[in-house]
Amino acid sequence: MMGTFRLRGAGMVLVMLLAGAAVGEIDVATHEHPVYRGSMWIPRVDLVSGVVTHWRGTYLRADDLETGAARWTYALPTGRDGGGYMTGERRTVVYYPEGRLVVLDNRTGEEVWRQRGSYFGGGLSEARIAGGDRWLVADYVTSAVVHDLEADRSYKISLPGDKILSLVLMPDRRRFVIVERLSGDKPPTTLRFWLWEPGVSEPEQGCTVDSPIRIEVRAVLPGGGVLLREHTSLDPVKNQFKIVDPKTGAVLRAQPEPEEETVHRDPSGDGTREFVFREGTAVVEVARLEDGAPLFSVPLPWARPRAAAVPWVSDGKDWGMFWDDGNALWLVPLVEGGAPRRILGDTRLLPGRPARIDPPYLPCFETGTMQKTLRRTLFILPDLALKAEWDFPPGRGGGWIQYSADSGRGVQGYYNYDYDNQRMLGRTLIVKENGNDAPLLEMPCQPLAFSQDGRHLVAQEGENRKLLVEVDTKKIPVRLTADREYDYSPAGFSPDSRRAAFFSHPRLVVVELAEGYPMREMDLSTVDKDRFWNSGLCFSQDGTRLLAGGSGQAMLFDADTGKLLQTFTEEQRFQERWQSRGYSFLSTLEGMALDIAGNVTDRFKRKPEVQAVFSSNDTRVVTLSDGQLVRVWDARTGKRLHTIDPELPETRNRWGGITNRGVCDKSGQFCLTFNENAFAPAVLWDLATGRKLETYLFPEGTDYMAAAISEDGKTVYVTVDGDLHLLPGRK
């Protein structure tokens, strides 16, 4: 279905409306509407075939290099045991953990070579095309197989001791360097090198290389030297590039890796040169790889180019790929006097990977090959004008960006992870202002909520402590410790940034963001003291009332007094949203049995997770239960006014999840119900009347969808496998 898109101007993709569509029913694949194409993941260009291949969730896609139209797609392995693909100069290999290999022609996507999974058994960890597409190299756990695709012969290699090994093709395209890992998964690292020419000689043992940190092999030089990168996330000053003789172990060159800047340092395809691109500059420096002697520079004609892919070889040349200042993609031949060439026609890609859709804003993760900067950007919908950007240090796990559009401040949370020793180190949050390098605040905590004015945040310290923090002064006026060991629960601020609310078991508190920070508890006397809170907090527009979602019910409180005003209870039960599928036979069997039982009885079903928002100028409350049912209530009397049943199927995706969702606009006037995997149509509802406004049909086989509604309800924003669709909403 993705291949039906046709490109139009203004940097958006438009698709044509087919005649005969039903009124109020929009087929997203054929309806004329703006679509911003998602950023490409792992792009690779084949100039001879005229395509750029890239990863699109559960499939590989090849786009026409000139127009950007989809040329072909191929489903990728989706199991939990691994698998993947690698694109060569003219062919692409798709590999499966059970040992199956499929080679595709880059021009057409047709299979040109195949190996069954039982050929050498399972345990396949990686496969790649090398040597101008002559060789297919398949790495297994303790062995490797090299397929000569031109001669249709295969060579299996294993070494004494059954250690993990991998193969790197030498520039002569005949011989391989075998890299044998003598150490375990954690540092220190010991590698042993072997030289091997398949079909001609047996492996010849070379030297052993030791390092207290991790080592990866980057390239082999024509003279036989091996380019290594030693790196650690714990002490970056130790990171360096080295060239060693694989026979003797002699260090031929050592180059420290700069800490203070983001540098892309990559070898050429023939191992003779290195390409150096520093983020923030507009030039690629080219040097001799063996000694670092400068050769020439390739200027980039943009103020702020960004690297989109590591260099690769195509049509006999080394190429780089860059985004320009308008987020268009360009190919740059990495030769002296090389002239950039724009690809994909007039296509403008999304300026990053959307973290979520939050009208009127779109926060994004910037994609690329960044090494020392984690860039977060905030754009204004629908035209994607830049509102703010923040650069955070990377390499410490993940975490979502939170922001204050009013102040231009952003807060990034990290789950600090020691990749060397495979362990968690704790959490960190950093607050920055738009465009400023120096952080306003850095704390060993996890951010939970950020006030709209950017002056306060609620953070989690350790496993059970909540902190209210003044960003500018770094003071912590409120610190509460829960009465249980683990207490993870939501927090929120009122729209006017005058109040904060958060849980600290067994309390739900509202704090005035004023002198002395007076605090009051909400009345939870009728609530199970051992319950966990997961569904969020929502203040009314004037901040005088507070909604708390939870298991089986939502509660409305008077934020001034703490009094419980209403309880909105959901009596209906649904199938368990998530089940363990594919991890083990017994867990999968248990999940299937629960589903069968759930078709005839509610006895084994838990209470649904209920989310709640205000509607109709805070006179009504809307509850959404497990994404299955929408109910509208009178906020004053607690009376249920009407129910919307979107009739979404309880169908599990390949991971065992039921992904039905409901989202409301910020004022609670409209609700969109949908299934993330497009198992059913999405529907836009008028919450005041319960009337169906629009129905949206999404392509079958959709891997993931996320959605939001504009504040006026006239636009429905939906990301479908990375592409952002701007669909018509209410009339």
Secondary structure, 3 states (H helix, E strand, C coil): CHHHCEECCCCCEECCCCCCCCCCEEECCCCCCCEEECCCEEEEEECCCCEEEEEECCEEEEEECCCCCEEEEEECCCCCCCCEEEECCCEEEEECCCCCEEEEECCCCCEEEEECCCCCCCCCCEEEEECCCCEEEEECCCEEEEEECCCCEEEEEECCCCCEEEEEECCCCCCEEEEEECCCCCCCEEEEEEEECCCCCCCEEEEEEEECCEEEEEEECCCCCEEEEEECCCCHHHCEEEEECCCCCCEEEEEECCCCCCEEEEECCCCCEEEEEECCCCEEEEEECCCCCEEEEEECCCCCCEEEEEEEEECCEEEEEEECCCCCEEEEECCCCCCCEECCCCCCECCCEECCCECCEEEEECCCCCCCCEEEEEEECCCCEEEEEEEECCCCCCCCEEEECCCCEEEEEEEEEECCCCEEEEEEEEEEECCCCCCCEEECCEEEEECCCCCEEEEEECCCEEEEEECCCCCCCEEEECCCCCCCCCEEECCCCCEEEEEECCEEEEEECCCCCCEEECCCCCCCCCCCCCCCEEECCCCCEEEEEEECEEEEEECCCCCEEEEEECCCCCCCCECCCCCCHHHHHHHHHHHHHHCCCCCCCCCCEEEEEEECCCCEEEEEECCCEEEEEECCCCCEEEEECCCCCCCCCCCCECCEEEEECCCCCEEEEEECCCCCCEEEEECCCCEEEEEEECCCCCCCEEEEECCCCCEEEEEECCEEEEEECCC
